[in-house]
Amino acid sequence: MLAHNHGQLLNGSKLGRSLGVSHSTIRRYLDILRETFMVRLLPPYLANTKKRQVKAPKIYIRDSGLLHSLLGIPNLEALLAHPIVGSSWEGFAIEQVFHHSKANPRHCFFWATHTGAELDLLVEHPSGLLGFAFRRSLAKRSRSMGTTLETLGPKELNVVYPGTQSFPLGQGITARPLQDFFRPPNEGTASSDTHPE
């Protein structure tokens, strides 16, 4: 059930009703899965704004291979035809950014409003807020990104995609290839981690 909700807002009460168990039991199960590094709960960032903000966490299965197995996805062709492909990329990319940037999970969030503005990952850094959106394909700058810039004023807003080049997408927004996060500072060697583009 968590695999089908990968990359979505967590609704513990709905999961409990589906499984016929209490909300507290679901919370205990999730605590076990989180503490054994099976799932990641990404909390919402609540900014000082008049906008109505989403207050539920998002949930991800941390191992994309396990996610695909749970969903019965046997190969790349099946994955590319599956509705989960975008969320799968998002979860995979988030894990790479966490791992290779050594981001402290206590300072990592997502941000969303009830009107549709959303940022996949927001990192509180001593130098300012760092924002990340994860996209399998690049499109024109969205209203969501503009709202994020205006409301949160992040120091950086990066659109992470499965390409090879960094380039500006607009004022304050930069497209960055995921492989950038595989490289230690001042090194150009890419990691062997892979995910289908």
Summary of the structure (lengths in Angstrom):
residues: 197
radius of gyration: 17.0
end to end distance: 25.2
largest distance: 52.8
contacts: 536
relative contact order: 0.12
helix: 36%
strand: 24%
